[in-house]
């Protein structure tokens, strides 16, 4: 649970960076992430040292005898003039040097650089981070999520996070199990993977394992899910369950930290363009039939050169459009019977090009297309006003009927402010999905309905909701012109009468 006091401390830290001349939100979060990680390294080293004293169990040291001065507990006491050169010239190089190739830590820290140039800012940041509850499992995850939420309010140079509530809808629809292997080929800050972990904690916590705590400032009671029913799967969750790829190094580092703070100690996060030929060469297991579940919001409106794209993708759908290529990639990455929920721009659903139709034909005729969820156009505002939808599909099998749902409100205003509102179709969408019945849900005037695969084929594989939804138009009746004119005459007479009375009163 993140309290009001903790939010204020994070806000104050954010403000210090901006006042110190670091105004790019991604850079701010990255630098805070590095410093948090430096503190966590020292915390873990201290824990292992204490365990060694108690049990005699050895461990791989993070700091040699000569490197003790590089530990957080040592340099945090230094003055501004001494701290900056030590952290910049010694601590960060130590991170890179101590990284082991192939680990999440290596990927996370290999390009680490201190961007803080003002000694006073570094001292303030270190002191503030030293007060944050990084030793508390749930608190540190909530803290980092709050930090990441500032990407939504600040903007990040054309990139944007998928709203958490949309991610959670997609996770809830797929209902991942603790034995699954889960991937995201364009993971960004790791939101889909983190929300999957949160889903597992909530789903696999016994009633006795739910802890309740009241925020002393707000009086609100928050629940903490311990995931006590996940014990048999802890090792799988720790290092084998979650896999993410991205070709933005900053996003990669933030994703790794995000997962680690949410209890995934060794996430499999890699710097990689998953559409390239190099993906198959470097990660053959992930590139083909490696995952039970893939959740993604791939980049759209992009275009690539054919020579940059793996040939196996182009054999399925010959196109330069990233939004189409990623869907083919996801199908290739899934195991037979594996499932995906993927966000796509509306153009994927109704585009008439050969590539668009071929992609939809691939989903419908050679796999099981399960659902098309239409989202309102303001979901990604203020950074993108494009209309989007969610495709839910299973690799292999066949499609008989496709579930459609019309989300008109997501609990937030659809303008740039995105203020909370009461109208919210997401709970209804999830309920309709969980209780869906192709034989029953046939009324196309409702938000949820089914369309047969054959009807979609006959409509050139069009998957747009508007193609099939029946809009109910309520007839409006209006007074005749004569009645309206008579009403206007009466109003004029009343006005003239009132004016006459006013003139009489004024003398």
Protein Blocks (a to p, Z undefined) as FASTA:
>chain_A
ZZfklmmmmmmmmmmmmmnopabfklmmmmmmmmmmmmmmmmmmmmmmmmmmmnopacdd
fbdfklmmmpmklmmmpcfklmmmmmmmmmmmmmmmmpcghiaklmmmmmgccfbfblkl
mmmmmmmmmmpcfkbmklmmmmmmmmmmmmmmnopghiacddfklmmmmmmmnopafkbc
cddfblonommmmmmmmmmmmmmccfklpccdddfknopacdddehlmmmmmmmmmmmmm
pccddfbfklmmmmmmmmmmnopabacdddddfkbmklmmmmmmlmnopbfbdcddddeh
iacdfklpcfklmmmpgcfbfklmmmmmmmmmpcghiacdddddfklmmocbfklmmmmm
mmmmmmccfbdcdddfklmpckbccdcddddddeehjdfbdcddddfbghiafbfnopac
fbdcklmmmmmmmmgcfklmmcfkbmbdcddfklmmmnoopabfklmmccdddddddddf
klmmmmmmmmmmmmmmmmmmmmmmnZZ
